[in-house]
Amino acid sequence: MSGSTRIEVQAPEAAPLLPRELLFLYPLTPFVALVLLVDGVMTLPLEVQLQKLASMLIPFVAITGVLHPLYAFVMPRLLSRVHARPARGALHVAVVVGTAALVSVAILPLHNAVCGRDLPASQFAVVSVIIASIIIFPSLLVQGQRNRVQRVERLAMAERQATLRAQLDALQARTNPHFFFNSINTVASLITDDPALAERTLERLADLFRYALDSSRTRVVPLAREFEMVTDYLAIQTARFGARLTTSVSMEPSLAGFEVPPLLLQPLVENAILHGLADRKSGRVDVSARREGELVVIEVRDDGPGPGASSHRGTQTSVKDLGERVRLAFGESSRFVLEAVPGGGCLARLAIPGAS
């Protein structure tokens, strides 16, 4: 098997902080606020109506005209440098309050001139801060929830795509001439000497095809089902290589129902055989699953030449895809490593959170 691999998933573009719908709501909000906040506004003289509308329109247009571009272009960069939630909240408060206060100072003379009022600066600043807070903070909550939903959907889609790639790779491995004809030749050679084993091997080969096809219909399978597939795969390879290949499969019974993506182990077991038996008269492959504290640990171990020392050279695509699938399916706290075994050999180790 090849050396240690580290999978990096490219981060998506920064999500917007404010809903795009605000651009359509901005022109309507001052008029709605006028009707809701001023009693009997429709019965007032037209001049008074226009003054009251201007008293709302001027601060509203000025504040949104500054804050919206600020949250569209500047705040994403500032927030990318701040990761603690309390600090991010404090930054939002400081920007909203500070911007509203500064804007109120700038537009107060215009407001008083148009509205024919001499509003104190402190009072106008408070009104401006209230307007900014009513606009920005609920919008941040709405868009934040929307971004979380979209992020989950993107991860689910990426996981699904990685699963489909693995399924196609596994199906291709099943149907490539090397594997297919070796399996058929193995069955043919056993028909005379051991017809019962030939029949079982052919049945297992059919089961592998069926499992690869059925797995396209589900995101997860019980670990017990995945180990059944691995057992069938190793049985076919044992029938092919005979005494050259020794295998063992063990799983703690309590993990039978633990859910994993389908075809999670097949690339590791296949690599263990390819690299473990390359240019060697015999080899051993051990597959196991156990609990270690709050982790489920799945290991595929071979006694071959070790990482990077095998004469077999592959593209490592299946191993990289598997690392990506593990991260997408189980999160950042999951781990997938390939490492040398003391005394010779290679160990593929999956550490997955979620053991109860």
Buried (B, 14 or more C-beta within 10 A) or exposed (E): BBBEBEBEEEEEEEBEBBBEEBEEEBEEBBEEBBEEEBEEBEEBEEEEBBBBBBBBBBBBBBBBEBBBEBBEEEBBEEBEEEEEEEEBEEBBEEBBBEBBBEBBEEBBEEBBEBBEEEBEEEEBBBBBBEBBBEBBBEBBEBBEEEBEEEEEEEBEEBBEBBBEBBBEBBBEBBEEEEBEEBBEEBBEEBEEEEEEBBEBBBEBBEBBEEBBEEBEEEEBBBBBBBBBBBBBBBBBBBBBBEEEBBBEBEBBEEBEEBBBBBBBBBBBBBBBBBBBBBEBEEBBBBBBBBBEEEBBBBBBBBBBBBBBBBEBEBEBEBBBBBBBBBBBBBEEEBBBEBBBBEEEBBBBBBBBBEBE
